[in-house]
């Protein structure tokens, strides 16, 4: 096995709280193994511009508790092309990088797989608030985003209650409903609308709200995943159909910031350690995943071939609580 001397780490795709914890863990675990550790600024875009900086243990002080990514992230069209991937490989060779750790979602892992196919050893760490990484039950940032959204909705519920209104809150998640489902159940929403489960606005939403009003409810919360519609449009329709004064809130990017929760910090730290351990054992082209309550490594190609379906049964179960 080729002796490992230098490793690099980058963050890719949407940033997520906890990414800094993973970076800190990779850097310090790598240094402890005697490796030189390089941070790649601005994801694959920065890699193509040779933006690699050697890191020491002090470079990752005081970042564990900070949201965002100290390495920054950026999307790169050039890297999507074979020529860009070849250029990335050459740049890594110029710096003498023996293995690259990519912190991001499945899109970032597909780029990592392309690199592995032209001879660059890679390891993936799931980091996206969407929690839509097909091979892992959890991705870094999801738990923090859920708690951020939940705190915001608890506040919105107070004003909805004062004005006897319905509030439609749109949460992130791209095409997935993981954030919406966990937040919807957590805040006791009357309706939780996700892309994975078809719904009829009149039957499933308006009827539920009117039934609630007949039961004496004076305010209502509807949580809507961005992949299932627009809160602004839905609020207008609900008010028109039900006559209930309705307001829309798009939580947006507040869900991407904030200090990571203990869960995200712990998961990110353990995943960073495992990523470097894989490299030290010559186990390349793996994804570090959280599956069935354990953190383990699985083959990158197999990970990307997996599919993950959101279990919506919890929503049905809690419906009786509305
Ligand atoms: O993938 C994370 C995410 O926040 C999604 O939930 C959201 O739809 C998307 O990123 C927004 O992308 P951008 O930051 O490029 O606007």
py3Dmol code that shows the C-alpha trace and the ligand (Angstrom):
import py3Dmol

protein = """\
ATOM      1  CA  UNK A   1       0.000   0.000   0.000  1.00  0.00           C
ATOM      2  CA  UNK A   2       1.272   3.475  -0.922  1.00  0.00           C
ATOM      3  CA  UNK A   3       2.445   5.380   2.149  1.00  0.00           C
ATOM      4  CA  UNK A   4       0.050   8.196   3.015  1.00  0.00           C
ATOM      5  CA  UNK A   5       1.809  11.499   3.630  1.00  0.00           C
ATOM      6  CA  UNK A   6      -0.686  14.204   2.661  1.00  0.00           C
ATOM      7  CA  UNK A   7      -4.482  14.361   2.758  1.00  0.00           C
ATOM      8  CA  UNK A   8      -6.922  17.114   1.777  1.00  0.00           C
ATOM      9  CA  UNK A   9     -10.466  17.986   2.800  1.00  0.00           C
ATOM     10  CA  UNK A  10     -13.120  20.114   1.093  1.00  0.00           C
ATOM     11  CA  UNK A  11     -16.740  21.061   1.643  1.00  0.00           C
ATOM     12  CA  UNK A  12     -19.136  21.007  -1.279  1.00  0.00           C
ATOM     13  CA  UNK A  13     -22.760  21.854  -2.041  1.00  0.00           C
ATOM     14  CA  UNK A  14     -24.972  23.754   0.409  1.00  0.00           C
ATOM     15  CA  UNK A  15     -23.205  24.485   3.680  1.00  0.00           C
ATOM     16  CA  UNK A  16     -24.503  22.810   6.837  1.00  0.00           C
ATOM     17  CA  UNK A  17     -23.975  23.398  10.574  1.00  0.00           C
ATOM     18  CA  UNK A  18     -21.515  20.787  11.771  1.00  0.00           C
ATOM     19  CA  UNK A  19     -19.296  20.884   8.702  1.00  0.00           C
ATOM     20  CA  UNK A  20     -16.710  22.773  10.761  1.00  0.00           C
ATOM     21  CA  UNK A  21     -16.804  20.019  13.375  1.00  0.00           C
ATOM     22  CA  UNK A  22     -16.048  17.494  10.650  1.00  0.00           C
ATOM     23  CA  UNK A  23     -13.214  19.632   9.259  1.00  0.00           C
ATOM     24  CA  UNK A  24     -11.719  20.001  12.746  1.00  0.00           C
ATOM     25  CA  UNK A  25     -11.915  16.240  13.275  1.00  0.00           C
ATOM     26  CA  UNK A  26     -10.293  15.419   9.916  1.00  0.00           C
ATOM     27  CA  UNK A  27      -7.462  17.911  10.470  1.00  0.00           C
ATOM     28  CA  UNK A  28      -6.626  16.854  14.013  1.00  0.00           C
ATOM     29  CA  UNK A  29      -6.955  13.114  13.337  1.00  0.00           C
ATOM     30  CA  UNK A  30      -4.739  13.459  10.264  1.00  0.00           C
ATOM     31  CA  UNK A  31      -2.112  15.460  12.127  1.00  0.00           C
ATOM     32  CA  UNK A  32      -2.105  12.884  14.933  1.00  0.00           C
ATOM     33  CA  UNK A  33      -1.307  10.232  12.299  1.00  0.00           C
ATOM     34  CA  UNK A  34       1.630  12.303  11.087  1.00  0.00           C
ATOM     35  CA  UNK A  35       0.001  13.401   7.847  1.00  0.00           C
ATOM     36  CA  UNK A  36       0.169  16.865   6.332  1.00  0.00           C
ATOM     37  CA  UNK A  37      -3.435  18.042   6.067  1.00  0.00           C
ATOM     38  CA  UNK A  38      -4.613  20.516   3.422  1.00  0.00           C
ATOM     39  CA  UNK A  39      -7.853  22.438   3.368  1.00  0.00           C
ATOM     40  CA  UNK A  40      -9.330  23.082  -0.076  1.00  0.00           C
ATOM     41  CA  UNK A  41     -11.118  26.421  -0.193  1.00  0.00           C
ATOM     42  CA  UNK A  42     -14.443  26.788  -2.063  1.00  0.00           C
ATOM     43  CA  UNK A  43     -15.101  23.122  -2.843  1.00  0.00           C
ATOM     44  CA  UNK A  44     -14.377  21.677  -6.273  1.00  0.00           C
ATOM     45  CA  UNK A  45     -14.225  25.215  -7.719  1.00  0.00           C
ATOM     46  CA  UNK A  46     -11.327  26.073  -5.408  1.00  0.00           C
ATOM     47  CA  UNK A  47      -9.685  22.732  -6.095  1.00  0.00           C
ATOM     48  CA  UNK A  48      -9.583  23.592  -9.794  1.00  0.00           C
ATOM     49  CA  UNK A  49      -7.937  26.913  -8.898  1.00  0.00           C
ATOM     50  CA  UNK A  50      -5.339  25.237  -6.686  1.00  0.00           C
ATOM     51  CA  UNK A  51      -6.742  26.856  -3.523  1.00  0.00           C
ATOM     52  CA  UNK A  52      -5.167  24.370  -1.101  1.00  0.00           C
ATOM     53  CA  UNK A  53      -3.719  25.540   2.210  1.00  0.00           C
ATOM     54  CA  UNK A  54      -1.786  23.411   4.669  1.00  0.00           C
ATOM     55  CA  UNK A  55      -3.555  23.373   8.029  1.00  0.00           C
ATOM     56  CA  UNK A  56      -2.338  23.007  11.573  1.00  0.00           C
ATOM     57  CA  UNK A  57      -4.153  22.189  14.744  1.00  0.00           C
ATOM     58  CA  UNK A  58      -4.656  25.831  15.648  1.00  0.00           C
ATOM     59  CA  UNK A  59      -6.347  26.542  12.330  1.00  0.00           C
ATOM     60  CA  UNK A  60      -9.321  24.510  13.517  1.00  0.00           C
ATOM     61  CA  UNK A  61      -9.557  25.972  17.005  1.00  0.00           C
ATOM     62  CA  UNK A  62     -12.851  27.543  18.024  1.00  0.00           C
ATOM     63  CA  UNK A  63     -14.769  26.270  15.001  1.00  0.00           C
ATOM     64  CA  UNK A  64     -16.521  23.243  16.496  1.00  0.00           C
ATOM     65  CA  UNK A  65     -19.403  25.395  17.689  1.00  0.00           C
ATOM     66  CA  UNK A  66     -19.681  27.536  14.539  1.00  0.00           C
ATOM     67  CA  UNK A  67     -22.126  26.960  11.707  1.00  0.00           C
ATOM     68  CA  UNK A  68     -21.136  27.274   8.095  1.00  0.00           C
ATOM     69  CA  UNK A  69     -17.826  25.976   6.725  1.00  0.00           C
ATOM     70  CA  UNK A  70     -14.480  27.673   7.323  1.00  0.00           C
ATOM     71  CA  UNK A  71     -13.331  26.233   3.982  1.00  0.00           C
ATOM     72  CA  UNK A  72     -16.290  27.834   2.229  1.00  0.00           C
ATOM     73  CA  UNK A  73     -18.086  26.022  -0.564  1.00  0.00           C
ATOM     74  CA  UNK A  74     -19.030  26.765  -4.156  1.00  0.00           C
ATOM     75  CA  UNK A  75     -20.651  24.975  -7.031  1.00  0.00           C
ATOM     76  CA  UNK A  76     -18.437  24.238 -10.062  1.00  0.00           C
ATOM     77  CA  UNK A  77     -19.683  23.687 -13.595  1.00  0.00           C
ATOM     78  CA  UNK A  78     -16.124  23.060 -14.847  1.00  0.00           C
ATOM     79  CA  UNK A  79     -15.728  20.143 -12.453  1.00  0.00           C
ATOM     80  CA  UNK A  80     -18.800  18.454 -13.931  1.00  0.00           C
ATOM     81  CA  UNK A  81     -16.779  17.898 -17.128  1.00  0.00           C
ATOM     82  CA  UNK A  82     -14.192  15.147 -17.571  1.00  0.00           C
ATOM     83  CA  UNK A  83     -11.525  17.728 -18.411  1.00  0.00           C
ATOM     84  CA  UNK A  84     -12.230  19.499 -15.147  1.00  0.00           C
ATOM     85  CA  UNK A  85     -11.949  16.266 -13.192  1.00  0.00           C
ATOM     86  CA  UNK A  86      -8.651  15.455 -14.913  1.00  0.00           C
ATOM     87  CA  UNK A  87      -7.403  18.950 -14.045  1.00  0.00           C
ATOM     88  CA  UNK A  88      -8.439  18.413 -10.426  1.00  0.00           C
ATOM     89  CA  UNK A  89      -6.477  15.154 -10.333  1.00  0.00           C
ATOM     90  CA  UNK A  90      -3.388  16.892 -11.727  1.00  0.00           C
ATOM     91  CA  UNK A  91      -3.637  19.672  -9.155  1.00  0.00           C
ATOM     92  CA  UNK A  92      -3.900  17.140  -6.340  1.00  0.00           C
ATOM     93  CA  UNK A  93      -0.819  15.393  -7.758  1.00  0.00           C
ATOM     94  CA  UNK A  94       1.102  18.697  -7.878  1.00  0.00           C
ATOM     95  CA  UNK A  95       0.383  19.170  -4.170  1.00  0.00           C
ATOM     96  CA  UNK A  96       1.232  15.521  -3.517  1.00  0.00           C
ATOM     97  CA  UNK A  97      -2.185  14.797  -2.039  1.00  0.00           C
ATOM     98  CA  UNK A  98      -2.631  11.067  -1.419  1.00  0.00           C
ATOM     99  CA  UNK A  99      -6.350  11.116  -0.581  1.00  0.00           C
ATOM    100  CA  UNK A 100      -9.231  13.620  -0.664  1.00  0.00           C
ATOM    101  CA  UNK A 101     -12.098  13.836   1.838  1.00  0.00           C
ATOM    102  CA  UNK A 102     -15.304  15.370   0.454  1.00  0.00           C
ATOM    103  CA  UNK A 103     -17.919  16.683   2.897  1.00  0.00           C
ATOM    104  CA  UNK A 104     -21.229  17.192   1.100  1.00  0.00           C
ATOM    105  CA  UNK A 105     -24.347  15.520  -0.324  1.00  0.00           C
ATOM    106  CA  UNK A 106     -24.893  12.881  -2.985  1.00  0.00           C
ATOM    107  CA  UNK A 107     -24.142  15.404  -5.737  1.00  0.00           C
ATOM    108  CA  UNK A 108     -20.726  16.033  -4.210  1.00  0.00           C
ATOM    109  CA  UNK A 109     -20.206  12.289  -3.816  1.00  0.00           C
ATOM    110  CA  UNK A 110     -20.910  11.785  -7.526  1.00  0.00           C
ATOM    111  CA  UNK A 111     -18.054  14.170  -8.222  1.00  0.00           C
ATOM    112  CA  UNK A 112     -15.896  12.218  -5.795  1.00  0.00           C
ATOM    113  CA  UNK A 113     -16.794   8.984  -7.579  1.00  0.00           C
ATOM    114  CA  UNK A 114     -15.699  10.527 -10.880  1.00  0.00           C
ATOM    115  CA  UNK A 115     -12.377  11.419  -9.296  1.00  0.00           C
ATOM    116  CA  UNK A 116     -11.986   7.906  -7.871  1.00  0.00           C
ATOM    117  CA  UNK A 117     -12.511   6.488 -11.350  1.00  0.00           C
ATOM    118  CA  UNK A 118      -9.462   8.399 -12.629  1.00  0.00           C
ATOM    119  CA  UNK A 119      -7.313   7.257  -9.724  1.00  0.00           C
ATOM    120  CA  UNK A 120      -7.898   9.779  -6.933  1.00  0.00           C
ATOM    121  CA  UNK A 121      -8.553   8.015  -3.594  1.00  0.00           C
ATOM    122  CA  UNK A 122     -11.572   9.671  -1.964  1.00  0.00           C
ATOM    123  CA  UNK A 123     -13.722   9.411   1.158  1.00  0.00           C
ATOM    124  CA  UNK A 124     -17.178  10.994   1.506  1.00  0.00           C
ATOM    125  CA  UNK A 125     -18.742  12.452   4.656  1.00  0.00           C
ATOM    126  CA  UNK A 126     -22.486  13.267   4.397  1.00  0.00           C
ATOM    127  CA  UNK A 127     -23.116  16.953   5.031  1.00  0.00           C
ATOM    128  CA  UNK A 128     -26.368  18.614   4.009  1.00  0.00           C
ATOM    129  CA  UNK A 129     -29.320  19.933   5.983  1.00  0.00           C
ATOM    130  CA  UNK A 130     -31.669  18.110   3.578  1.00  0.00           C
ATOM    131  CA  UNK A 131     -30.807  14.677   5.009  1.00  0.00           C
ATOM    132  CA  UNK A 132     -31.344  13.279   1.525  1.00  0.00           C
ATOM    133  CA  UNK A 133     -28.054  11.356   1.314  1.00  0.00           C
ATOM    134  CA  UNK A 134     -29.337   7.986   0.145  1.00  0.00           C
ATOM    135  CA  UNK A 135     -26.836   5.856   2.087  1.00  0.00           C
ATOM    136  CA  UNK A 136     -27.039   7.501   5.490  1.00  0.00           C
ATOM    137  CA  UNK A 137     -29.874   7.805   8.001  1.00  0.00           C
ATOM    138  CA  UNK A 138     -28.505  11.184   8.999  1.00  0.00           C
ATOM    139  CA  UNK A 139     -26.358  13.839   7.360  1.00  0.00           C
ATOM    140  CA  UNK A 140     -24.449  16.546   9.178  1.00  0.00           C
ATOM    141  CA  UNK A 141     -26.591  19.675   9.624  1.00  0.00           C
ATOM    142  CA  UNK A 142     -30.019  18.058   9.510  1.00  0.00           C
ATOM    143  CA  UNK A 143     -30.572  17.937  13.274  1.00  0.00           C
ATOM    144  CA  UNK A 144     -29.491  21.560  13.651  1.00  0.00           C
ATOM    145  CA  UNK A 145     -31.711  22.744  10.790  1.00  0.00           C
ATOM    146  CA  UNK A 146     -34.706  20.938  12.296  1.00  0.00           C
ATOM    147  CA  UNK A 147     -34.151  22.550  15.687  1.00  0.00           C
ATOM    148  CA  UNK A 148     -33.646  25.983  14.138  1.00  0.00           C
ATOM    149  CA  UNK A 149     -36.878  25.665  12.175  1.00  0.00           C
ATOM    150  CA  UNK A 150     -38.731  24.344  15.212  1.00  0.00           C
ATOM    151  CA  UNK A 151     -37.724  27.327  17.349  1.00  0.00           C
ATOM    152  CA  UNK A 152     -38.889  29.664  14.587  1.00  0.00           C
ATOM    153  CA  UNK A 153     -42.245  27.915  14.241  1.00  0.00           C
ATOM    154  CA  UNK A 154     -42.850  27.972  18.000  1.00  0.00           C
ATOM    155  CA  UNK A 155     -42.496  31.763  17.719  1.00  0.00           C
ATOM    156  CA  UNK A 156     -44.802  31.915  14.715  1.00  0.00           C
ATOM    157  CA  UNK A 157     -47.384  29.871  16.592  1.00  0.00           C
ATOM    158  CA  UNK A 158     -47.527  32.584  19.293  1.00  0.00           C
ATOM    159  CA  UNK A 159     -48.463  35.334  16.836  1.00  0.00           C
ATOM    160  CA  UNK A 160     -50.802  33.030  14.914  1.00  0.00           C
ATOM    161  CA  UNK A 161     -52.551  32.364  18.206  1.00  0.00           C
ATOM    162  CA  UNK A 162     -52.828  36.079  19.042  1.00  0.00           C
ATOM    163  CA  UNK A 163     -54.440  36.834  15.690  1.00  0.00           C
ATOM    164  CA  UNK A 164     -56.363  33.577  15.317  1.00  0.00           C
ATOM    165  CA  UNK A 165     -54.634  32.966  12.010  1.00  0.00           C
ATOM    166  CA  UNK A 166     -53.351  30.069   9.966  1.00  0.00           C
ATOM    167  CA  UNK A 167     -49.607  30.174   9.309  1.00  0.00           C
ATOM    168  CA  UNK A 168     -48.080  28.325   6.368  1.00  0.00           C
ATOM    169  CA  UNK A 169     -44.344  27.850   6.959  1.00  0.00           C
ATOM    170  CA  UNK A 170     -42.125  26.742   4.077  1.00  0.00           C
ATOM    171  CA  UNK A 171     -38.982  24.868   5.102  1.00  0.00           C
ATOM    172  CA  UNK A 172     -35.957  23.790   3.067  1.00  0.00           C
ATOM    173  CA  UNK A 173     -35.105  20.276   1.946  1.00  0.00           C
ATOM    174  CA  UNK A 174     -34.790  20.656  -1.831  1.00  0.00           C
ATOM    175  CA  UNK A 175     -36.843  17.695  -3.175  1.00  0.00           C
ATOM    176  CA  UNK A 176     -37.053  15.866   0.155  1.00  0.00           C
ATOM    177  CA  UNK A 177     -39.431  16.199   3.085  1.00  0.00           C
ATOM    178  CA  UNK A 178     -37.207  15.132   5.976  1.00  0.00           C
ATOM    179  CA  UNK A 179     -36.967  18.585   7.543  1.00  0.00           C
ATOM    180  CA  UNK A 180     -40.675  19.267   7.042  1.00  0.00           C
ATOM    181  CA  UNK A 181     -41.740  15.953   8.550  1.00  0.00           C
ATOM    182  CA  UNK A 182     -39.572  16.153  11.655  1.00  0.00           C
ATOM    183  CA  UNK A 183     -40.413  19.831  12.202  1.00  0.00           C
ATOM    184  CA  UNK A 184     -44.104  19.301  11.481  1.00  0.00           C
ATOM    185  CA  UNK A 185     -44.412  16.538  14.025  1.00  0.00           C
ATOM    186  CA  UNK A 186     -42.253  18.410  16.508  1.00  0.00           C
ATOM    187  CA  UNK A 187     -44.324  21.563  16.393  1.00  0.00           C
ATOM    188  CA  UNK A 188     -47.689  19.805  16.334  1.00  0.00           C
ATOM    189  CA  UNK A 189     -48.646  21.181  12.935  1.00  0.00           C
ATOM    190  CA  UNK A 190     -52.189  20.552  11.759  1.00  0.00           C
ATOM    191  CA  UNK A 191     -50.842  19.703   8.296  1.00  0.00           C
ATOM    192  CA  UNK A 192     -47.397  18.568   7.129  1.00  0.00           C
ATOM    193  CA  UNK A 193     -46.973  18.647   3.361  1.00  0.00           C
ATOM    194  CA  UNK A 194     -44.028  16.875   1.750  1.00  0.00           C
ATOM    195  CA  UNK A 195     -43.103  15.970  -1.837  1.00  0.00           C
ATOM    196  CA  UNK A 196     -43.129  12.261  -1.003  1.00  0.00           C
ATOM    197  CA  UNK A 197     -46.846  12.157  -0.142  1.00  0.00           C
ATOM    198  CA  UNK A 198     -49.474  13.459  -2.565  1.00  0.00           C
ATOM    199  CA  UNK A 199     -52.136  15.718  -1.072  1.00  0.00           C
ATOM    200  CA  UNK A 200     -55.237  17.584  -2.134  1.00  0.00           C
ATOM    201  CA  UNK A 201     -55.329  21.170  -0.921  1.00  0.00           C
ATOM    202  CA  UNK A 202     -59.081  21.234  -0.382  1.00  0.00           C
ATOM    203  CA  UNK A 203     -59.594  17.755   1.042  1.00  0.00           C
ATOM    204  CA  UNK A 204     -56.403  17.224   3.018  1.00  0.00           C
ATOM    205  CA  UNK A 205     -55.588  20.759   4.097  1.00  0.00           C
ATOM    206  CA  UNK A 206     -58.607  23.065   4.052  1.00  0.00           C
ATOM    207  CA  UNK A 207     -60.961  20.405   5.348  1.00  0.00           C
ATOM    208  CA  UNK A 208     -58.561  19.615   8.219  1.00  0.00           C
ATOM    209  CA  UNK A 209     -58.369  23.282   9.173  1.00  0.00           C
ATOM    210  CA  UNK A 210     -62.152  23.756   9.054  1.00  0.00           C
ATOM    211  CA  UNK A 211     -62.663  20.599  11.106  1.00  0.00           C
ATOM    212  CA  UNK A 212     -60.160  21.962  13.607  1.00  0.00           C
ATOM    213  CA  UNK A 213     -62.011  25.245  13.797  1.00  0.00           C
ATOM    214  CA  UNK A 214     -65.249  23.407  14.436  1.00  0.00           C
ATOM    215  CA  UNK A 215     -63.436  21.621  17.266  1.00  0.00           C
ATOM    216  CA  UNK A 216     -62.620  25.008  18.760  1.00  0.00           C
ATOM    217  CA  UNK A 217     -59.133  25.594  17.376  1.00  0.00           C
ATOM    218  CA  UNK A 218     -58.371  29.262  16.876  1.00  0.00           C
ATOM    219  CA  UNK A 219     -55.039  29.067  15.068  1.00  0.00           C
ATOM    220  CA  UNK A 220     -53.370  26.637  12.718  1.00  0.00           C
ATOM    221  CA  UNK A 221     -49.882  25.662  11.572  1.00  0.00           C
ATOM    222  CA  UNK A 222     -49.191  24.181   8.144  1.00  0.00           C
ATOM    223  CA  UNK A 223     -45.603  23.048   7.483  1.00  0.00           C
ATOM    224  CA  UNK A 224     -44.753  22.877   3.800  1.00  0.00           C
ATOM    225  CA  UNK A 225     -41.575  21.411   2.318  1.00  0.00           C
ATOM    226  CA  UNK A 226     -40.202  23.657  -0.419  1.00  0.00           C
ATOM    227  CA  UNK A 227     -40.308  20.696  -2.782  1.00  0.00           C
ATOM    228  CA  UNK A 228     -44.081  20.407  -2.258  1.00  0.00           C
ATOM    229  CA  UNK A 229     -45.055  23.954  -3.088  1.00  0.00           C
ATOM    230  CA  UNK A 230     -44.898  27.661  -2.316  1.00  0.00           C
ATOM    231  CA  UNK A 231     -46.079  28.919   1.068  1.00  0.00           C
ATOM    232  CA  UNK A 232     -47.107  32.267  -0.405  1.00  0.00           C
ATOM    233  CA  UNK A 233     -49.341  30.692  -3.030  1.00  0.00           C
ATOM    234  CA  UNK A 234     -50.728  28.115  -0.615  1.00  0.00           C
ATOM    235  CA  UNK A 235     -51.557  30.749   2.011  1.00  0.00           C
ATOM    236  CA  UNK A 236     -53.574  32.733  -0.522  1.00  0.00           C
ATOM    237  CA  UNK A 237     -55.496  29.639  -1.583  1.00  0.00           C
ATOM    238  CA  UNK A 238     -56.202  28.511   1.989  1.00  0.00           C
ATOM    239  CA  UNK A 239     -57.550  31.936   2.952  1.00  0.00           C
ATOM    240  CA  UNK A 240     -59.708  32.073  -0.162  1.00  0.00           C
ATOM    241  CA  UNK A 241     -61.142  28.589   0.357  1.00  0.00           C
ATOM    242  CA  UNK A 242     -61.571  28.566   4.137  1.00  0.00           C
ATOM    243  CA  UNK A 243     -61.994  32.235   4.978  1.00  0.00           C
ATOM    244  CA  UNK A 244     -59.352  31.772   7.710  1.00  0.00           C
ATOM    245  CA  UNK A 245     -56.899  34.682   7.740  1.00  0.00           C
ATOM    246  CA  UNK A 246     -53.659  33.048   6.574  1.00  0.00           C
ATOM    247  CA  UNK A 247     -50.068  34.230   6.453  1.00  0.00           C
ATOM    248  CA  UNK A 248     -46.967  32.716   4.818  1.00  0.00           C
ATOM    249  CA  UNK A 249     -43.419  32.483   6.183  1.00  0.00           C
ATOM    250  CA  UNK A 250     -40.475  31.160   4.161  1.00  0.00           C
ATOM    251  CA  UNK A 251     -37.795  30.216   6.709  1.00  0.00           C
ATOM    252  CA  UNK A 252     -35.130  29.988   4.024  1.00  0.00           C
ATOM    253  CA  UNK A 253     -31.488  30.356   4.901  1.00  0.00           C
ATOM    254  CA  UNK A 254     -31.825  30.666   8.650  1.00  0.00           C
ATOM    255  CA  UNK A 255     -32.040  26.860   8.461  1.00  0.00           C
ATOM    256  CA  UNK A 256     -28.520  26.699   7.057  1.00  0.00           C
ATOM    257  CA  UNK A 257     -26.889  28.705   9.858  1.00  0.00           C
ATOM    258  CA  UNK A 258     -26.558  28.465  13.576  1.00  0.00           C
ATOM    259  CA  UNK A 259     -24.374  26.654  16.036  1.00  0.00           C
ATOM    260  CA  UNK A 260     -24.578  22.885  15.459  1.00  0.00           C
ATOM    261  CA  UNK A 261     -26.442  20.760  17.974  1.00  0.00           C
ATOM    262  CA  UNK A 262     -24.668  18.245  20.166  1.00  0.00           C
ATOM    263  CA  UNK A 263     -25.882  15.479  17.878  1.00  0.00           C
ATOM    264  CA  UNK A 264     -24.414  17.101  14.777  1.00  0.00           C
ATOM    265  CA  UNK A 265     -21.151  17.926  16.550  1.00  0.00           C
ATOM    266  CA  UNK A 266     -20.741  14.374  17.786  1.00  0.00           C
ATOM    267  CA  UNK A 267     -21.687  12.741  14.488  1.00  0.00           C
ATOM    268  CA  UNK A 268     -19.416  15.088  12.525  1.00  0.00           C
ATOM    269  CA  UNK A 269     -16.497  14.498  14.879  1.00  0.00           C
ATOM    270  CA  UNK A 270     -16.849  10.712  14.739  1.00  0.00           C
ATOM    271  CA  UNK A 271     -17.292  10.720  10.957  1.00  0.00           C
ATOM    272  CA  UNK A 272     -14.145  12.816  10.544  1.00  0.00           C
ATOM    273  CA  UNK A 273     -12.145  10.363  12.625  1.00  0.00           C
ATOM    274  CA  UNK A 274     -13.508   7.379  10.708  1.00  0.00           C
ATOM    275  CA  UNK A 275     -12.735   9.025   7.362  1.00  0.00           C
ATOM    276  CA  UNK A 276      -9.059   9.409   8.279  1.00  0.00           C
ATOM    277  CA  UNK A 277      -8.960   5.921   9.817  1.00  0.00           C
ATOM    278  CA  UNK A 278     -10.192   4.496   6.493  1.00  0.00           C
ATOM    279  CA  UNK A 279      -7.393   6.310   4.668  1.00  0.00           C
ATOM    280  CA  UNK A 280      -4.779   5.049   7.127  1.00  0.00           C
ATOM    281  CA  UNK A 281      -5.993   1.485   6.470  1.00  0.00           C
ATOM    282  CA  UNK A 282      -5.919   1.942   2.702  1.00  0.00           C
ATOM    283  CA  UNK A 283      -9.746   1.751   2.528  1.00  0.00           C
ATOM    284  CA  UNK A 284     -10.509   4.276  -0.215  1.00  0.00           C
ATOM    285  CA  UNK A 285     -13.597   5.301  -2.158  1.00  0.00           C
ATOM    286  CA  UNK A 286     -15.863   4.886   0.858  1.00  0.00           C
ATOM    287  CA  UNK A 287     -18.667   6.958   2.381  1.00  0.00           C
ATOM    288  CA  UNK A 288     -18.884   7.340   6.140  1.00  0.00           C
ATOM    289  CA  UNK A 289     -22.530   6.839   7.038  1.00  0.00           C
ATOM    290  CA  UNK A 290     -24.827   6.758  10.054  1.00  0.00           C
ATOM    291  CA  UNK A 291     -26.899   3.601   9.630  1.00  0.00           C
ATOM    292  CA  UNK A 292     -28.995   1.685  12.137  1.00  0.00           C
ATOM    293  CA  UNK A 293     -27.561   3.704  14.982  1.00  0.00           C
ATOM    294  CA  UNK A 294     -23.945   3.093  14.022  1.00  0.00           C
ATOM    295  CA  UNK A 295     -21.306   5.046  12.120  1.00  0.00           C
ATOM    296  CA  UNK A 296     -19.666   2.878   9.494  1.00  0.00           C
ATOM    297  CA  UNK A 297     -17.996   3.064   6.103  1.00  0.00           C
ATOM    298  CA  UNK A 298     -19.515   1.686   2.907  1.00  0.00           C
ATOM    299  CA  UNK A 299     -18.393   1.528  -0.697  1.00  0.00           C
ATOM    300  CA  UNK A 300     -18.914   4.852  -2.497  1.00  0.00           C
ATOM    301  CA  UNK A 301     -20.365   3.360  -5.670  1.00  0.00           C
ATOM    302  CA  UNK A 302     -22.748   1.128  -3.694  1.00  0.00           C
ATOM    303  CA  UNK A 303     -23.728   4.130  -1.548  1.00  0.00           C
ATOM    304  CA  UNK A 304     -24.719   6.159  -4.594  1.00  0.00           C
ATOM    305  CA  UNK A 305     -26.733   3.244  -5.966  1.00  0.00           C
ATOM    306  CA  UNK A 306     -28.821   3.101  -2.786  1.00  0.00           C
ATOM    307  CA  UNK A 307     -32.196   4.726  -2.473  1.00  0.00           C
ATOM    308  CA  UNK A 308     -33.730   6.105   0.695  1.00  0.00           C
ATOM    309  CA  UNK A 309     -37.439   6.601   1.111  1.00  0.00           C
ATOM    310  CA  UNK A 310     -38.867   8.818   3.754  1.00  0.00           C
ATOM    311  CA  UNK A 311     -40.956   6.853   6.280  1.00  0.00           C
ATOM    312  CA  UNK A 312     -44.169   8.866   6.521  1.00  0.00           C
ATOM    313  CA  UNK A 313     -45.807   6.471   8.959  1.00  0.00           C
ATOM    314  CA  UNK A 314     -44.885   8.713  11.868  1.00  0.00           C
ATOM    315  CA  UNK A 315     -47.092  11.440  10.405  1.00  0.00           C
ATOM    316  CA  UNK A 316     -50.065   9.101  10.271  1.00  0.00           C
ATOM    317  CA  UNK A 317     -49.394   7.991  13.832  1.00  0.00           C
ATOM    318  CA  UNK A 318     -49.346  11.503  15.260  1.00  0.00           C
ATOM    319  CA  UNK A 319     -52.417  12.576  13.294  1.00  0.00           C
ATOM    320  CA  UNK A 320     -54.508  11.380  16.235  1.00  0.00           C
ATOM    321  CA  UNK A 321     -52.775  14.016  18.360  1.00  0.00           C
ATOM    322  CA  UNK A 322     -53.970  16.966  16.264  1.00  0.00           C
TER     323      UNK A 322
END
"""
ligand_1 = """\
16
LIG
O -29.159 21.539 -0.170
C -29.320 22.427 0.898
C -30.236 23.548 0.469
O -30.369 24.440 1.542
C -31.623 23.108 0.037
O -32.463 22.785 1.129
C -32.054 24.326 -0.721
O -33.113 24.065 -1.619
C -30.765 24.663 -1.489
O -29.698 24.243 -0.645
C -30.567 26.118 -1.796
O -29.409 26.164 -2.619
P -28.523 27.503 -2.704
O -27.815 27.656 -1.402
O -27.568 27.212 -3.837
O -29.487 28.619 -2.980
"""
view = py3Dmol.view(width=600, height=400)
view.addModel(protein, "pdb")
view.setStyle({"model": 0}, {"cartoon": {"style": "trace"}})
view.addModel(ligand_1, "xyz")
view.setStyle({"model": 1}, {"stick": {}})
view.zoomTo()
view.show()
